[in-house]
Amino acid sequence: MNSEFISAIADLEKEKGISKELLIDAIEQALVSAYKKNYGTSDNVRVDIDRETGDINVYMKMEIVDEVENDMLQISIDEAREIDPRYEVGDSIEYQVTPRDFGRIAAQTAKQVVVQRIREAERGVIYDDYISRQNEIITGIIQRISNGTVFMSLGRTGRTEGILSVNEQVPGEEYYMNQRLKVYIMDVKKTTKGGPQVFLSRSHPGLVKRLFELEVPEIQEGVVEIMNIAREAGSRTKIAVYAHDEEVDPVGACVGTRGSRVQAVVDELNGEKIDIIPWSDDPAELISNVLSPAKVEEVYLSDTERAATVVVPDYQLSLAIGKEGQNVRLAAKLCGWKIDIKSHTQFYEGGYEDEYYDDEPAEEAAETVEEPAEKAAPETAEAPAEEAAEAPAENTAEAPAGEQDAE
């Protein structure tokens, strides 16, 4: 019987992922509860289960007194000295007892305690598993959709429920029953009933970052690093990358042979456009890069205001701003600078060159700008012609203070 008991504990450990020690502790507490149900008290009872043999021993602790008033808690001095003559009144004695057979109610109590403790332990294991995977991606299966909120089953068993709220969904994406979907784990919270709640996202910039980590070995190895991501989910993403090895092209590594790597990410995001930008520690060069695919003539910086005025060719103004200001808005988020774009004609005929004359616009900016722009343009998603046509007159964008960064 005892060997079968230990074998059953081992099977539960494998099936539930709960440690053997925790399971045995739960059974010990269940037996104490059953003892209380049978005898009305358990304050002086201790149950010990041998971890190797499975032998179960019950120990009772009793106070030595002159006159016994409660035979469940006290023992007379005469009885105590029969066990050991050195005992005195006020001492405590603990000895092994063999309880009478538990009744049906006591046995049911023990069962309920064991089941409850196993469920609690199982929830704890699931919570620890998912909290350690926060800010990572996971594949789930859509089980139901209620009032726009998508509920997904996660994990090998599918018993953990993930919640994809309306706010974390991508505009334009369609969801249906039994659809397999990669999602980003934003948060994990414990609940009083049921398992933990796993809050998911499809619109978080971190999803793009983790997808590139899956597709690009150089990122996994740490040779290429994703420095920042700016995303407008469902429409466009800009991602800045940097190579710690001078011989590695970070943009080319992310694009892959014939665009295979970036295309895999685009497919997972249902056609969302992705611009891959080379990162630079030089703010002027970085700003000219992040405005890709537009070409930049000059960049004037104001370090005190962390603002930049960017001059682009007249025919590139609409492309630099983007549809509804999207390109310059994402560029500002990516580099963290306020960007004011001027066309060549606006800048020089409007007298702005006098204002910036002392700032040394930099032939360096003109030189460094040309190369990254030409280099990045073939490897990033080009802005469609209609974007240029529909660009608004407004040409200033600020990097918002509360922008959500990719983890």
N, C-alpha and C positions, 0 to 999 in steps of 0.2 A: 504493500500500500504506500509506504513512504517513498520508495523509488519511483512509483507512478506519480506521486505528488510532485517530486522534484522535476520529473520529466515534463509534467504539465506546465510547471512554472517556466521551464526552458522554452517550451513551445509558445507560451504567451509572450515571452521576451522577444522572440523572433517575429511573431505576428504583429504585435503592437508597437514594437520598438521601445518598450519600457524595461528599465533595468530590473534584474532579478531581485536586487536588494529592495527596491521600492515595492515590488509585488509582495515580497514576504512581509515587509513592514505593514502593508495594507491588510494582509491576512491576520497578522498578530493583533492589530487594532480591532479587526472584525471579531476575533475570538474574545477579546476583552469586552466588547460591546455585548456579545452574546452572553457572557458570564453575568454581566450586570442585569440583563433581561431576565435571567434565570434566578439570580440570587439577590437582586435589588441593589447591589453595590459593586463597584469595580475599582474604587479608589485605592484599595490595597492589593490589587491583583496585577501580576505581570506575566505575559505570555512570551515564551522564547522558542523560536523554531531553529533547529540546527540547519545551517545552510548547506551542509554536505549530505547528511543522512535524511533530513526531513522530519526528524523526531520532534514532537511537540510537547513542551513541558509548561505547566502552569504553576506559578509560584504565588503564595499568599504571604503578605506581610502583616504581622499582628503585633499589637502593643501589649507588653507584659504588665498586668495589674494585679492588685490583691483580690479584688472582687469583680468578676466578669459581669458586665451589663449588656454587652453586645457580642455574642459569640462569633459574629462575622468579622469583627474588627479587633477583638481582644482575646487574650489567653491568660489563664491564671498563672501565678508565679510557681505553683506546684507543678503544673503541666510543663512549664518551660524548663524547670530544673531537671525534669526527667529526661529532657533532650540534652541539656548541658547545665551542670550544677553551678556554673559561673554566672548565669543570668541573674539580674536584679530587676526590681520593679522600676518601670520607666524605660527599660530597654525595648528594642524591637527585634522580632525574630521573623525570618523569612524561610519558609520551607515549601517543598513541593507537595502539591495536592493533586488528587485525581477527581475532577468534578463528576458529579452524577451526570447521566446522559442528558444532553440539552433537549429541551422541548421543541416542538415544531416552530413556535414563535421565535425562540432564541436562534434556531438554525436559520430561519428566514431573515432575522436581523443581521446575522453574520454574512449571509449572502448579499444583502443589500449594501452593507458597508463595503464589501470587497468590490462589487460592481461599481459603486460610486467612486471609490478611490482609483480604480483602474481607468474609469472615464476621465477623472480629473488629471491623472497622470498622462493619459493619452493626449488630452488637450494641451497640457504643458509641453509635451514633446513636439506637437505640431506648432505651437506658438514659437518655441525656441528655434525650430527649423526655419520658419518663415521670417522671423525677426532677424535672423542671421543672413537672410537673402534679400533684405530690404535694399532698394536701389539697384536691383538686378532684374533681368527679364525671365519670364516663365511662360510656357505654353499651356493654355487652358482650353476647355471646351464649353461653349455657351449652352447652358441648361434651360434658362428661361429669361424672358424680357418682360419687365413690369414698369409701366409708366416711363418708358425710355431708359430705365436703369437695367444694365445687363448683368446677370448673375452667371458666374462661370464655375465649373468644377476644376479643381487644381490637384496636382500631385498624382502619385502612382495609383492610389486607391480612388481618387476622385471624390473623396468625402469632405475635402476642405472647400469652402465656398469663397470665391473672390467676387468683389463688387466693383463694377465699372460704371461709375456715375455718369450722368449726362455731361457734367462739366469737364470730365476727363476723356470724353470721346472726341474723335476727329470729325469736324464738320464734313458732311458728304459721305462718310463711310456708312455702309449698310451692314447690319448684323442679323444673323439668322440662327435658328436652332441647330445644335451639333456642329457649329462652325469652330474650327481650330484656329486659335489666334495667339500671337505673341503679345504679351502685355508687360508693363513695367510695374514692379511692386513699389508703391509709394509709402504705404504705412501698414502696420499690423497692430490690432488692438484686441485685448482680452475681453471676453463677454461673460456675464454671469451664467448664461444658459447657452448650451451648444458650444461649438468650437470657436477659435479666434476668427475675427473678421479681417480679411486681407483686402486692402483698398488698392485698386489697380488704375493704370492710366495708359491711354494710347496717344495722348497729346504731349506728354512730358518730353523735354529735350533729352533726358536721360535714356529714353527708348532708342533714339538715334545713336547715341554714344555706344550703348551696349550692342546694338546690331552691328556697328562697325567693328567692335571688338571681336565679335563672332566671325566676321568675314575676313578680317585683316590680321594675319599672323604677326606682322611687325608691331601692331598695337599690343597684342597679347604679350609679346616678348619685351615690350618697353622701349623698342627702338624708335617707334613713332608714337607721339603723344598727342591726344586731343586736348587742345588748350582751352577752347570755348565753343559753345554752340548757341546759335540764335535760331529760334524756330517759330514759324506760324503754321501750326499743324494743319495738314491737308493741302497746303499751298506751296510753301518753300522753306528750306532750311539752309543756313550757312554754317559751315563747320571749319574752324581754323586748326591746322595741324602743324606739328613741328617734329623734325627728325634730330635725334641726339647723335646720329652718325652722319657725318658730312657726305658720305658716299651714297646715302639713301635719299631718294626723292620722296618726301612725305605725301605729296599730292598723288604722284604716280602709284605709290603703294596702296593708297585708299581707292584709287580708281580701278586698278587691276588691269590685266590683259584684256584689251578691247572693251574696257569698262565693265568687266564681269562682276567685280566686287561691289562697286557702287550700284550696279543694276540690281543685284540681289537685295540690297537695302531698299532701293526705290520700289521694287516689286512688293516687298513686305509692307511698305507704307502706301501701297495702292497708287503709285505714280507721282508721289510728292517730289517736287524738284529739289535737287541738292547741289549746292555750290561748295566745292572744297577749296579752301583758301590756305596758302602758305603763311604761317605765323611769322612775325618779326618783332624783335624787341624795340626797333625804331618806330615810334608812333607814326611818322609821316609815311613810311613804307607800308606799315600795317594798314593804315587808313586807305591808302591807294589800292592795296590788295583786296580789302573787304568790299570795296565798291565794284569789284569784278562782277559782270563782264565789261563794265564801262572802263574806258581808258582815262587816266588822270594826267593833267599837265603839271599842276603845282599844288602843294599842300602847305597852308600857313597854320601854325599852331599857336594857341594861347594856353600855356600850361596852367596859369592861375585859374582859369575858368574851365579847364579841360575841354576846350572847344577847338574845332578845326574848320577853316574855310578851304574848300576844295574847288579848284578851277578845272573844268573839263571842256573839251572842244564843243562848239555849238551843237554839232550833230549828235553828240553823245549825252546831252543834258537829260533828255527823256529817259534814256537807257539807265543813266546813273541814278535817277530818282526812282524809276520803276513804276509799275502799275499801282496807282493809289498810294504812291510813296513807299512801297514795300521794300525796294532794294536799299534805299538809304536808311530806312527804319531798322531793317535787320543788320545792316552794316554798323549802325550806331550801337545796337545791342551787343554785337560781337566784339567790338573793339573798346567799348566803354567810353567813347568820346561823343560829344555833341558835334554833329556834322552839318555844315551849311554849304550847299553846293551852288556854285556860280558858273554860268557858261563863260567862255572866253570873252565874248562881246560884253556881257553884263559886267564882268570884272574890270576890264580895261576901259571901256567907254563910260562906265558908271563912276570912275574915279576911285575904285577900291584899291588900286595898286599903290596910291599915295599912302593910304592908311597902313598898308602892310609892307611898305618899302624897306623899313628898318628891320623887318623880321627875317631877312635873308631867305627868301623862298627857296631857295635851294635848287640850284641846278642839280644837286644830289637827288632832290625829290623828283625832278623831271627825269633824271636818268634811272633812278631805282624804280620809279613808278612804271616806266614803259615795259621793262623786262618782266616783272611779275604779272602785269596785266595781260601781256601777250602770252605768257606762259600758262597762266591759269585759265584763260578763256577757253581753249580747246578742251580742257579737262573738267569743266564745270558746265552745269546746265545753262544754256543760253536763254536770255530773256526773250520770249516770243515777240514778234513784231507788234502784236496788238498791245503789249504792255507798254512799249515805247509810245504808241499812239495815244494811249489813254492816260499817260502820266499827267498829274496835276501841276499847277504852277508852283505850289508850295514845295520848297526844296530844302527844308531844315528838319533834322531828326535828332532827338535826344535819346541817350541811353537811360532807360528808366531805372530808378534806384532799386525797385523791388523786383527786378527781372529774375525769373526762375532759372537758376543755373543747372546744368547737367551735373549729376553726382558722379 
